[in-house]
Amino acid sequence: MGQIAEALRANLKAVAESDARALRDLDRELNNASMQAGAAQPAALPGQTSIKALLGRGSFSSQTVSTLKRLCKKHGITGVSRLRKAELVARLEAEGVSPPPRPLESFSKKELVSMLRTLLGEGLT
């Protein structure tokens, strides 16, 4: 049992170090971008529409059943508690509800850094 615990501990430590390294890299890039934009002026982000465009159009099929039911409730669609996922998707589409964009958690670190570079401008290297 001790060997398993040690292996898990070592894996968790490696993951934490990897995440910390990625966060330091992002922080460094943000600092560089704000320095390029001027010390007093932080980098300005474009409007919400471009952020939504970066996240891309979502799809109902990538959502969980509980998320779909929450969307139904939010849009006033009733009688969905016993529906299956395909039926929920059909009901939402029939009501004209647009699917939400992909959640940030679903993007890889590489995709997030790319989006950040696009938002802050191509001056980042």
C-alpha positions in Angstrom: 0.0 0.0 0.0 2.9 2.3 0.7 4.3 2.0 -2.8 0.9 2.9 -4.4 0.6 6.0 -2.1 4.2 7.1 -3.0 3.5 6.6 -6.7 0.3 8.7 -6.5 2.1 11.4 -4.5 4.8 11.5 -7.1 2.3 11.8 -9.9 0.4 14.6 -8.1 3.6 16.5 -7.5 4.6 16.2 -11.2 1.1 17.5 -12.2 1.3 20.4 -9.8 4.8 21.4 -11.0 3.6 21.2 -14.6 0.6 23.5 -13.9 2.7 25.9 -11.9 5.1 26.1 -14.8 2.3 26.8 -17.2 0.9 29.5 -14.9 4.3 31.2 -14.6 4.6 31.2 -18.4 1.1 32.8 -18.8 1.9 35.4 -16.1 5.2 36.2 -17.9 3.4 36.7 -21.2 0.7 38.9 -19.6 3.4 41.0 -18.0 5.3 41.4 -21.3 2.0 42.4 -23.1 1.2 45.0 -20.5 4.8 46.4 -20.7 4.4 46.6 -24.5 1.1 48.4 -24.1 2.6 50.9 -21.7 3.3 50.7 -18.0 0.2 52.8 -17.0 -2.1 51.3 -19.6 -3.0 47.6 -19.3 -3.8 45.7 -22.5 -7.4 46.3 -23.6 -9.5 43.4 -24.5 -11.8 43.5 -27.5 -15.6 43.3 -27.2 -17.6 40.2 -26.1 -18.4 39.2 -29.7 -14.8 38.4 -30.5 -14.4 36.4 -27.3 -17.5 34.4 -28.2 -16.0 33.9 -31.7 -12.8 32.6 -30.2 -14.6 30.1 -28.0 -16.5 28.8 -31.1 -20.0 27.7 -31.5 -21.0 25.1 -29.0 -23.1 22.0 -29.6 -25.8 20.4 -27.5 -24.3 17.0 -28.0 -21.2 18.0 -26.1 -23.3 19.0 -23.1 -24.3 16.8 -20.2 -27.9 15.8 -19.6 -28.0 18.0 -16.4 -26.7 21.0 -18.4 -29.4 20.4 -21.0 -32.1 20.2 -18.4 -30.7 23.4 -16.8 -30.9 25.1 -20.2 -34.5 23.9 -20.6 -35.4 25.4 -17.2 -33.7 28.7 -18.0 -35.7 29.0 -21.2 -39.0 28.0 -19.7 -39.3 24.6 -21.4 -41.2 22.3 -19.2 -41.8 18.5 -19.1 -38.2 17.5 -19.6 -37.4 15.6 -16.4 -37.8 12.1 -18.0 -36.4 12.9 -21.5 -33.2 11.4 -22.8 -30.3 13.4 -24.1 -31.4 13.1 -27.8 -34.9 14.2 -26.9 -33.6 17.1 -24.8 -31.5 18.3 -27.7 -34.4 18.0 -30.1 -36.6 20.0 -27.7 -34.1 22.7 -27.3 -33.5 23.0 -31.0 -37.3 23.1 -31.7 -37.6 26.0 -29.2 -34.8 27.9 -31.1 -32.3 27.8 -28.2 -28.7 28.3 -29.3 -26.1 26.0 -27.8 -23.6 27.5 -25.3 -20.0 27.8 -26.3 -17.5 25.2 -25.3 -16.5 25.5 -21.6 -13.0 26.8 -20.9 -12.2 23.6 -19.1 -12.5 21.7 -22.4 -9.7 23.6 -24.0 -6.1 22.4 -23.8 -3.3 24.7 -22.4 -2.0 25.3 -25.9 -5.5 26.4 -27.1 -5.9 28.7 -24.1 -2.5 30.3 -24.7 -3.3 30.8 -28.4 -6.6 32.5 -27.5 -4.8 34.7 -25.0 -2.3 35.7 -27.7 -5.1 36.5 -30.0 -7.0 38.6 -27.4 -3.9 40.6 -26.4 -2.5 41.0 -29.9 0.0 39.2 -32.0 2.9 41.1 -30.3 3.5 38.2 -27.9 6.3 35.9 -28.7 
